[in-house]
Amino acid sequence: MPILVILVIVSFSLYIFYKVRSFMAKGPAESHWITAKGRMALGSFVGIFGVNQLFLMPNTTAYIVSAIFIIVGVLCLYTGFKAYKFHLPHAAAEVEAYKKG
């Protein structure tokens, strides 16, 4: 399905973008916050890739591998979202501290 291929490309591009951007962050909290966003993009990449494989090769092996990819992708999305929520106030406070002084 072409929409899944587009989503795979976009999510992988976002992962690369956030990975590079985390190296350019000014502080550790901001870096962790951006890394969490990258982890969510990586999770969506792996999960959508697994769903795409279900449509490409409909056999038992592909179903098992796709299920593993989808589970790993959902777990990455979940942990990335939890880390994002945790680091957001710390990163905002860090950015405000950099603006003040």
C-alpha positions in Angstrom: 0.0 0.0 0.0 1.5 3.3 -1.1 0.3 5.2 2.0 2.2 2.9 4.3 5.4 3.3 2.3 5.0 7.1 2.6 4.4 6.8 6.3 7.5 4.6 6.7 9.6 7.1 4.8 8.3 10.1 6.8 8.7 8.4 10.2 12.3 7.3 9.4 13.0 10.8 8.2 11.7 12.2 11.4 13.8 9.8 13.4 17.0 11.0 11.6 15.9 14.6 12.1 15.4 14.2 15.8 18.6 12.1 16.2 20.7 14.9 14.6 18.8 17.6 16.5 19.4 15.9 19.8 23.2 16.3 19.3 22.7 20.1 18.8 20.6 20.6 21.9 22.0 23.0 24.5 21.2 21.1 27.7 20.7 17.6 28.9 17.0 17.9 29.5 16.4 19.3 26.1 18.5 16.5 24.6 16.5 13.8 26.4 13.3 15.4 25.3 14.3 15.5 21.7 15.6 11.9 22.0 12.2 10.8 23.3 10.6 12.3 20.2 13.0 10.4 18.1 12.2 7.2 19.9 8.5 7.8 19.1 9.4 8.3 15.4 11.5 5.1 15.5 8.6 3.2 17.1 6.2 4.4 14.4 8.7 3.4 11.7 9.1 -0.1 13.0 5.4 -0.6 13.7 4.3 0.7 10.3 7.0 -1.3 8.6 5.5 -4.4 10.3 2.0 -3.6 9.1 3.4 -3.0 5.6 5.0 -6.4 5.6 1.6 -8.0 6.3 0.4 -6.8 2.9 3.5 -7.6 1.0 4.1 -11.3 1.9 1.0 -13.1 3.3 2.6 -16.3 4.8 3.1 -17.6 8.3 6.7 -16.4 8.6 5.8 -12.9 7.6 2.9 -12.8 10.1 5.3 -13.8 12.9 8.0 -11.3 12.0 5.4 -8.6 11.4 3.8 -9.3 14.8 7.2 -8.9 16.4 7.9 -5.6 14.6 4.4 -4.3 15.5 4.9 -5.2 19.2 8.4 -3.6 19.3 7.1 -0.5 17.5 4.2 -0.1 20.0 6.6 -0.6 22.9 8.9 2.1 21.5 6.0 4.4 21.0 4.8 3.9 24.5 8.2 4.4 26.2 9.0 7.4 24.0 5.7 9.0 24.9 6.3 8.4 28.6 9.8 9.9 28.4 8.4 12.8 26.3 5.9 13.6 29.0 8.5 13.3 31.8 11.2 15.5 30.1 8.9 18.2 28.7 8.6 20.3 31.9 12.3 19.9 32.6 13.2 20.9 29.0 10.9 23.9 29.2 12.5 25.1 32.4 15.9 24.6 31.0 15.1 26.7 27.9 13.7 29.4 30.1 16.9 29.4 32.2 19.0 29.8 29.0 16.8 32.7 27.8 17.2 34.6 31.1 20.9 34.2 31.6 
